[in-house]
């Protein structure tokens, strides 16, 4: 069964707070994970609000976060330009 997915900015506010605590490896202007601190990487999203707006999550039929799914799908906006790779 394929789960319905919605953008994070459409999640219930409690679910938004939960994903911001759970997905600690996101690289935004508000959250810099350890992996990005030493490598000269460019930020992937301007802030956590932009991350939520460009990231989808699985939801149950009632629209609340489906915690059985442990992954999200993001489309980085690269506000400072894309990192060389």
Order of alpha helices (4+ residues) and beta strands (2+ residues): beta-alpha-alpha-alpha-beta-beta
